[in-house]
Amino acid sequence: MCATIIPEKYMHYPVLLNEIVSIISPQYGGTFIDCTFGQGGYSSKILEFPNTKIIALDRDTDTFKKASELKKKFTNRFIYKNLKFSQLTNLKLKNENIKAIIFDLGFSYSQIKDLNKGLSFHSKGELNMKMGLNDFSASDVINKLSEKELEKIFKFFGEEKESKKIAKNIILERNKKKINTENLVQIIEKAKKKKNYKTHSATKVFQALRIFVNKEISELIYGLINATKALKEGGIIAIVSFHSLEDKIIKYFFKSLSEEKSISRYMPKRTSNKKYLNVVIKKPILPSTKEVSENIPSRSAKLRYAIKKCNFYNFETDILDKFNYLLEIENYSNNL
């Protein structure tokens, strides 16, 4: 399968940018947190409006260059931290009135193009997939975890129907030699019963590995929890996701906090009639036909947002219990 050719001008295309700007209203000023700085698409646009300030986070050190450029241009209005967004509470935000917190869970073209990161099945050599601040690589996962563990990672994180067969063949192959990127792609292609000529055979397994290596499930859950803590009344959480597992978690979290549930964990458990988040639009916002035609990867994007209805910090949520089965799979990393 040939790689999709993306024009240079769309390499750093910030997905659903106009829709996000419309939701967060930077024209009125305020402080915004860009939790996934990347190539700075959202941050750059927001900083075009006077009286705005950006606190940008990214785990990938390759974002330093773009962050340095913005820092020089907007010295007093741009702050950058090399942090995972689950570490939002590490920021000193006590005196900051955060207007909106933005997440874009996708990857930039430059990250996918970087074969050293190994996000693409077109990469060569040792498996990697580390996005920064990682404890292990995809090579560790493929060459060290058990057959059952690999099967569950592929099944639940990638929704791969042939997860059992692929996991079994990986074990057989790695008994002969250490598996690298090319070997893994070959194993997957041989295991697939039906070929989908629109999607590469390795897509789902590579997605599953990326999610596992970067602990994207717990990152997302704690990112949502900590973003909710950081905001004050009227603050907005806006989040763009690209696959069904992410969207399922976001949808559940927003729904659970917009119903009669959440209450401080330091208070006795009781029913509250108060809704903690206001979900204005129940269905996700999708890219326009024009945007998809200009930037093909945006076709799977979904934007959801919620508004914090009152001031609270500690709150009770059952999201960790709801997705505990995924967190347990993530914890297979303790065996590495």
Secondary structure by P-SEA (a helix, b strand, c coil): cccccccccccccccaaaaaaaaaccccbbbbbccccccaaaaaaaaccccbbbbcccccccaaaaaaaaaaaccccbbbbccccccccccccccccccbbbbbcccccccccccccccccccccbbbcccccccccaaaaaacccaaaaaaaaaccccccaaaaaaaaaaaaaaaccccaaaaaaaaaaaccccccccccaaaaaaaaaaaaaaaaaaaaaaaaaaaaaccccbbbbbbbccaaaaaaaaaaaaaaaccccccccccbbbbccccccccccbbbbbcaaaaaaccccccbbbbbccccccccbbbbcccccaaaaaaaaaccccc
